[in-house]
Amino acid sequence: MKALLITGPVGAGKTTVAEAVGARLAGAKVPHAVIDLDWLSACWPAPADDPFHFELQLRNLQALVRNYTDAGVHRVVLAGVVESRADRERYAEVVGAKLNVCRLKADLSVLHRRLAARHHDEAELRWHLNRAEELEMLYSTTWIEDFVVSADQPVAEVAQDVISWWLAAERQPIESPASG
């Protein structure tokens, strides 16, 4: 099993790009699954100590990956927000495979435009705009990803770049090996 997690701020195109990567894998006859992590934790209310239902998401992901593996899947493409190295490691543990992480990067003006097209309620839009900016600041100071791809270009190009970098990252260790 090989796994890729596409992350980035809200509005970066994580799900859209994951679906495009999945379409390319299908075109190449590669057994795979595409999973939008948001749907694995879409229930309310969330516990006060886990506002994004991360623990529930991990349990659901583990069950899905097991079922997809039993069905013959060789690659899993995940789309979702990763906020820390610890969260990344938890995803890798649950998936049970080497997990490469791609961060999509888009200008804040692009994120704002995409979010405004998606969220028409003013309070909801404001929350998502604030969250996008919060995540951009987090990503600028925290190393979570193996590679970064610009999401300011057409989706087909972004998907191709993601696949190219994923294949390259699979050949590289995530961290430098310890010298002996």
GIHUZI-V182533 format. One record per helix or strand of 2 or more residues. SS is the DSSP state (2 for helix, 1 for strand). FROM is the first residue (numbers start at 1). LEN is the number of residues. If there is no record, write none. Layout:
BEGIN
ss->(SS/SS)
from->(FROM/FROM)
len->(LEN/LEN)
END
This chain:
BEGIN
ss->(1/2/1/2/2/1/2/1/2/2/1/2)
from->(2/14/32/37/54/75/85/99/108/122/147/155)
len->(6/14/5/5/17/5/11/7/11/20/4/16)
END
